[in-house]
Amino acid sequence: GNCGISVDSGKVFTPLPTGNTEPLTGVCALPGKWVAIGKNGTIIHTINNGANWNPIVSGTTEDFNAIHCATPTSGHIVGKNGTIHKFTGTAVTAETSGTTEHLNGIYEFANGNAYAVGDNQTLLSYNGAAWTPQTSPINFNIKDVRFSDALNGYVVGANGNILQTTNGGSSWAPSLTGVDVDFNSIDVAGTDTAWATGSGGIVYKTVDNGSNWVRYSVGYTDNQTSLRVTKGGKGHIVGHGGNGRYFNDNDAGSPTFINSKSSILNSIQLYPNPAKNYFNISGYFEKEEKVTIDIKDAQAKLVKQAVNAYILGPYNEKITTDYFSPGVYFIHIQIGNQSIVKKLVIMK
């Protein structure tokens, strides 16, 4: 039942007693109201900045996993065994999800439509009246969902998988697969920039709408459970062991610096993309570096290892697509302790 509050952009948190003893799993901060959810169907809310917390009867003992509210009077809560509740500001009503899979993430649009995600590739869309299953191209446990606008969004989950939609969720395609993180959370800033985090304290970030994902490890190894971005590249990450981090893309040199600057990785070129008959991977290394470049398909299966060697100076490799089927591939590039994943589309 523990809760914390910060009044300095998350740099310092102080305890905020709730009077509740159930473990809390999510919170939604709204104008004039905070709503927290937790185990055994727990919902509590405050309208006086946490001085007093009052329960909202949920009518279920299922564990709640996530909450998202578009307005102070409209939101959704999801949880175990397909549990979905509509939040109206003062009460909740159960809705039929059509699944018994555990639901882990929820996002609601301003118009009341919503997306819920869960285990075993569960994707559900809500049109204001009913929940409808969507198709995932990859079978994995999905943990979180976020949209930057009505068309563009991401879902993340186990086994290093990120899916992306550019048509409001009508279809989803791999944006990142096969990396060394079980993702738990994602958030976006505009249509170009997104951060995702999960196991091992690792963060992946894209600044070009999912074409490239750069890996960051900033000194923590505890699993991260939630990441949220505010404005101007500022955000917070929380996780196991009481671990909380504040990051700001404009604070160069701070211990939690997570930005898009990575000169060595950005010097690696992949072209043409989309590719038809061949594609090139090229770069220049001013000092000798251990370089590994693996080409994986959308199911994270290794198709080809382009290089695994120490390189100094120019590097260029022309790779024929004769043995590649049309589709999406991911070029996993490791240079020293830095790594980036570039998305490649092959068309024939």
C-alpha positions as CSV (number, residue, x, y, z in Angstrom):
1,G,0.0,0.0,0.0
2,N,3.0,2.3,-0.2
3,C,2.9,5.5,-2.3
4,G,5.3,8.4,-2.8
5,I,4.9,11.9,-4.0
6,S,7.4,14.3,-5.6
7,V,7.1,18.1,-6.0
8,D,10.4,18.6,-7.9
9,S,9.9,16.7,-11.1
10,G,10.7,13.4,-9.5
11,K,14.1,14.1,-8.1
12,V,13.0,13.4,-4.6
13,F,10.0,11.3,-3.4
14,T,8.5,11.4,0.1
15,P,6.2,8.7,1.6
16,L,2.5,9.3,1.2
17,P,0.5,6.9,3.4
18,T,-2.7,5.6,1.8
19,G,-4.2,3.6,4.7
20,N,-4.3,0.6,2.4
21,T,-2.4,-2.6,2.9
22,E,-2.8,-4.3,-0.5
23,P,0.2,-4.0,-2.9
24,L,-0.4,-1.2,-5.4
25,T,0.4,-1.8,-9.1
26,G,-0.6,1.4,-10.9
27,V,-1.6,5.1,-10.5
28,C,-3.3,7.6,-12.7
29,A,-2.8,11.3,-11.8
30,L,-5.7,13.5,-13.0
31,P,-6.6,17.1,-12.4
32,G,-8.1,17.2,-8.9
33,K,-7.9,13.4,-8.5
34,W,-5.4,10.6,-8.1
35,V,-6.5,7.0,-8.6
36,A,-4.4,4.0,-7.6
37,I,-5.1,0.3,-8.3
38,G,-3.7,-2.9,-6.9
39,K,-4.0,-6.5,-5.8
40,N,-7.4,-8.2,-5.0
41,G,-9.4,-5.7,-6.9
42,T,-8.1,-2.7,-5.0
43,I,-9.0,0.8,-6.2
44,I,-8.4,3.9,-4.0
45,H,-8.6,7.6,-4.9
46,T,-7.8,11.0,-3.4
47,I,-9.2,14.4,-4.2
48,N,-7.0,16.4,-1.7
49,N,-3.4,15.6,-2.9
50,G,-3.2,12.4,-0.9
51,A,-4.2,13.7,2.5
52,N,-7.1,11.2,2.5
53,W,-7.6,8.1,0.4
54,N,-11.0,6.5,-0.1
55,P,-11.9,3.1,-1.6
56,I,-13.9,2.6,-4.8
57,V,-15.7,-0.8,-4.8
58,S,-14.6,-2.8,-7.8
59,G,-16.7,-5.9,-7.3
60,T,-13.8,-8.2,-8.0
61,T,-11.0,-9.9,-6.2
62,E,-8.9,-10.2,-9.4
63,D,-5.5,-8.4,-9.3
64,F,-5.4,-5.2,-11.2
65,N,-2.3,-4.6,-13.3
66,A,-2.7,-1.3,-15.1
67,I,-4.8,1.9,-15.3
68,H,-5.0,4.6,-17.9
69,C,-7.5,7.6,-17.9
70,A,-8.1,10.0,-20.8
71,T,-10.1,12.4,-18.6
72,P,-11.0,12.6,-14.9
73,T,-14.3,10.9,-15.7
74,S,-13.1,8.3,-18.3
75,G,-10.6,5.5,-18.0
76,H,-10.0,1.8,-18.0
77,I,-8.4,-0.7,-15.5
78,V,-7.2,-4.1,-16.6
79,G,-5.9,-7.2,-14.7
80,K,-5.7,-10.9,-14.4
81,N,-7.9,-13.4,-16.2
82,G,-9.1,-10.9,-18.8
83,T,-10.5,-8.5,-16.2
84,I,-11.5,-5.0,-17.6
85,H,-13.3,-2.3,-15.7
86,K,-14.5,1.0,-17.0
87,F,-13.7,4.0,-14.7
88,T,-16.2,6.8,-14.6
89,G,-14.5,9.1,-12.1
90,T,-16.4,7.9,-9.0
91,A,-17.2,4.2,-9.8
92,V,-16.2,1.3,-12.0
93,T,-18.2,-1.2,-14.1
94,A,-17.0,-4.5,-15.4
95,E,-16.8,-5.1,-19.1
96,T,-16.5,-8.3,-21.1
97,S,-13.0,-8.7,-22.6
98,G,-13.6,-12.0,-24.4
99,T,-10.4,-13.4,-23.1
100,T,-9.1,-15.1,-19.9
101,E,-5.5,-14.1,-20.6
102,H,-3.9,-11.8,-18.0
103,L,-4.1,-8.2,-19.2
104,N,-1.0,-6.1,-18.4
105,G,-1.4,-2.8,-20.2
106,I,-4.1,-0.3,-21.2
107,Y,-4.2,3.0,-23.2
108,E,-7.3,5.1,-23.6
109,F,-7.8,7.8,-26.2
110,A,-9.6,11.1,-25.6
111,N,-12.6,9.9,-27.6
112,G,-13.1,6.9,-25.2
113,N,-11.6,4.3,-27.5
114,A,-8.9,2.1,-26.0
115,Y,-6.3,-0.7,-26.5
116,A,-5.6,-3.4,-24.0
117,V,-2.7,-5.9,-24.1
118,G,-1.8,-9.1,-22.3
119,D,-0.2,-12.5,-22.3
120,N,0.0,-14.9,-25.3
121,Q,0.0,-12.1,-27.9
122,T,-3.4,-10.6,-26.6
123,L,-4.3,-7.4,-28.4
124,L,-7.8,-5.9,-27.8
125,S,-9.3,-2.8,-29.3
126,Y,-12.3,-0.9,-27.8
127,N,-14.7,1.2,-29.8
128,G,-16.6,2.7,-26.9
129,A,-19.0,-0.2,-26.7
130,A,-17.2,-3.6,-27.1
131,W,-13.7,-5.2,-27.1
132,T,-12.5,-6.9,-30.2
133,P,-9.4,-9.1,-30.6
134,Q,-6.6,-7.9,-32.9
135,T,-3.9,-10.0,-34.6
136,S,-0.3,-9.9,-33.5
137,P,2.4,-11.2,-35.9
138,I,4.5,-12.5,-33.0
139,N,3.5,-14.8,-30.1
140,F,4.8,-13.2,-26.9
141,N,3.5,-11.8,-23.6
142,I,2.7,-8.2,-24.2
143,K,3.2,-5.9,-21.3
144,D,2.4,-2.3,-22.3
145,V,0.9,-0.1,-25.0
146,R,1.2,3.6,-25.8
147,F,0.1,5.8,-28.7
148,S,1.5,9.2,-29.8
149,D,-1.7,10.0,-31.8
150,A,-4.7,8.3,-33.2
151,L,-2.6,6.4,-35.8
152,N,0.9,5.7,-34.3
153,G,1.6,3.4,-31.4
154,Y,3.7,0.7,-29.9
155,V,3.3,-2.4,-27.8
156,V,6.2,-4.1,-25.9
157,G,6.8,-7.3,-24.1
158,A,8.9,-10.4,-23.5
159,N,11.8,-11.7,-25.5
160,G,12.9,-8.2,-26.7
161,N,9.8,-7.6,-28.9
162,I,8.3,-4.3,-29.9
163,L,5.4,-4.0,-32.3
164,Q,4.4,-0.8,-34.1
165,T,1.2,0.4,-35.8
166,T,0.8,3.3,-38.1
167,N,-2.9,2.9,-38.8
168,G,-4.5,3.1,-35.4
169,G,-4.1,-0.5,-34.5
170,S,-5.8,-2.1,-37.6
171,S,-2.5,-3.9,-38.1
172,W,0.8,-4.4,-36.2
173,A,4.3,-5.1,-37.5
174,P,7.6,-5.8,-35.7
175,S,9.6,-2.7,-34.8
176,L,12.3,-4.5,-32.8
177,T,12.9,-8.2,-32.0
178,G,15.4,-10.4,-30.4
179,V,17.2,-8.0,-28.1
180,D,18.4,-8.7,-24.6
181,V,15.5,-7.3,-22.6
182,D,12.1,-8.5,-21.5
183,F,10.3,-5.2,-22.0
184,N,7.8,-4.1,-19.4
185,S,7.0,-0.5,-20.4
186,I,7.1,2.0,-23.2
187,D,6.3,5.6,-23.7
188,V,6.4,8.1,-26.5
189,A,7.1,11.8,-27.2
190,G,5.6,12.7,-30.6
191,T,5.5,10.4,-33.5
192,D,9.3,10.0,-33.8
193,T,10.6,9.3,-30.3
194,A,9.9,6.4,-27.9
195,W,11.6,4.8,-24.9
196,A,11.2,1.2,-23.8
197,T,12.6,-0.5,-20.7
198,G,12.4,-3.7,-18.8
199,S,14.8,-6.3,-17.4
200,G,18.4,-5.5,-16.4
201,G,17.9,-1.8,-16.1
202,I,18.3,-1.5,-19.9
203,V,16.6,1.2,-22.0
204,Y,16.1,1.2,-25.8
205,K,15.3,4.4,-27.6
206,T,14.3,5.4,-31.1
207,V,14.3,9.0,-32.5
208,D,13.2,8.1,-36.0
209,N,9.8,6.3,-35.6
210,G,11.2,2.9,-35.0
211,S,13.7,2.7,-37.9
212,N,16.7,2.5,-35.4
213,W,16.7,1.5,-31.7
214,V,19.8,2.4,-29.6
215,R,20.5,0.5,-26.4
216,Y,21.4,2.3,-23.2
217,S,22.5,0.9,-19.8
218,V,22.9,3.6,-17.2
219,G,24.4,1.9,-14.2
220,Y,21.4,0.0,-12.8
221,T,20.8,-3.8,-13.2
222,D,17.4,-4.1,-11.4
223,N,14.4,-4.8,-13.5
224,Q,12.4,-1.8,-14.5
225,T,8.6,-2.0,-14.4
226,S,7.4,1.4,-15.7
227,L,8.7,4.3,-17.8
228,R,6.8,7.5,-18.4
229,V,7.9,10.6,-20.3
230,T,6.6,14.1,-19.5
231,K,7.8,17.0,-21.7
232,G,11.0,18.0,-23.4
233,G,12.6,14.5,-23.1
234,K,12.2,14.3,-19.4
235,G,10.9,11.2,-17.7
236,H,11.0,8.7,-14.9
237,I,11.7,5.0,-14.6
238,V,10.7,2.9,-11.6
239,G,11.5,-0.8,-10.8
240,H,12.5,-3.5,-8.4
241,G,14.4,-2.8,-5.2
242,G,12.8,0.6,-4.7
243,N,14.7,1.8,-7.7
244,G,13.6,5.1,-9.3
245,R,15.4,7.2,-11.9
246,Y,14.8,10.6,-13.4
247,F,16.2,11.3,-16.9
248,N,16.4,14.4,-19.0
249,D,17.8,14.4,-22.6
250,N,19.0,17.9,-22.1
251,D,21.1,17.2,-19.0
252,A,24.3,16.1,-20.7
253,G,26.6,14.3,-18.4
254,S,24.1,13.4,-15.6
255,P,24.3,9.9,-14.2
256,T,21.1,8.9,-15.9
257,F,21.7,10.6,-19.2
258,I,19.7,8.9,-21.9
259,N,19.8,10.6,-25.3
260,S,20.3,9.9,-29.0
261,K,23.9,10.9,-29.3
262,S,26.0,7.8,-30.2
263,S,28.6,8.9,-32.8
264,I,30.0,5.5,-33.5
265,L,26.7,3.8,-33.9
266,N,25.2,6.7,-36.0
267,S,28.1,6.3,-38.4
268,I,26.9,2.9,-39.5
269,Q,25.0,3.1,-42.7
270,L,22.4,0.7,-44.1
271,Y,21.4,1.2,-47.7
272,P,19.4,0.9,-49.9
273,N,16.4,0.5,-47.5
274,P,14.0,-0.9,-48.6
275,A,16.3,-3.3,-50.5
276,K,15.6,-5.4,-53.5
277,N,18.6,-7.3,-54.9
278,Y,21.2,-6.3,-52.3
279,F,22.0,-4.0,-49.4
280,N,25.2,-2.5,-48.0
281,I,26.4,-2.1,-44.4
282,S,29.2,0.4,-44.1
283,G,31.1,2.5,-41.6
284,Y,34.4,3.8,-40.5
285,F,36.2,3.1,-37.2
286,E,38.8,5.6,-36.0
287,K,40.1,3.1,-33.4
288,E,40.1,-0.7,-33.4
289,E,36.7,-2.0,-32.2
290,K,35.2,-5.4,-31.7
291,V,32.3,-5.4,-34.1
292,T,29.5,-7.9,-34.4
293,I,26.7,-7.6,-36.9
294,D,23.9,-10.1,-36.9
295,I,21.0,-10.2,-39.3
296,K,17.8,-11.6,-37.8
297,D,14.3,-12.1,-39.2
298,A,11.1,-10.8,-37.6
299,Q,10.9,-13.9,-35.4
300,A,14.4,-13.1,-34.0
301,K,15.9,-16.1,-35.8
302,L,19.6,-15.5,-36.9
303,V,19.7,-15.4,-40.7
304,K,23.3,-14.4,-41.2
305,Q,26.2,-13.1,-39.2
306,A,27.8,-10.4,-41.4
307,V,30.9,-9.8,-39.2
308,N,32.4,-10.9,-35.9
309,A,35.9,-9.3,-35.8
310,Y,38.1,-6.4,-34.7
311,I,37.9,-3.6,-37.2
312,L,40.0,-0.5,-37.7
313,G,39.3,1.9,-40.6
314,P,36.6,1.5,-43.3
315,Y,34.2,-1.3,-43.3
316,N,31.8,-2.1,-46.2
317,E,29.9,-5.3,-47.1
318,K,27.5,-5.8,-49.9
319,I,25.0,-8.5,-49.1
320,T,22.9,-10.1,-51.8
321,T,19.2,-10.8,-51.0
322,D,19.1,-14.0,-53.1
323,Y,18.6,-16.1,-49.9
324,F,16.3,-13.7,-48.1
325,S,12.5,-13.9,-48.4
326,P,10.6,-10.6,-48.7
327,G,9.8,-9.0,-45.3
328,V,11.2,-7.2,-42.3
329,Y,14.7,-7.9,-40.9
330,F,16.7,-6.5,-38.1
331,I,20.4,-5.7,-38.3
332,H,21.8,-6.1,-34.7
333,I,25.1,-4.1,-34.5
334,Q,27.4,-4.4,-31.5
335,I,30.4,-2.1,-31.4
336,G,32.4,-2.4,-28.2
337,N,29.9,-1.8,-25.4
338,Q,27.5,0.1,-27.7
339,S,24.7,-1.5,-29.7
340,I,22.0,-0.4,-32.1
341,V,19.3,-2.3,-34.1
342,K,18.4,-1.1,-37.6
343,K,15.2,-2.2,-39.3
344,L,15.6,-3.4,-42.9
345,V,12.8,-4.1,-45.4
346,I,13.5,-6.5,-48.3
347,M,11.2,-6.2,-51.3
348,K,11.3,-8.5,-54.4
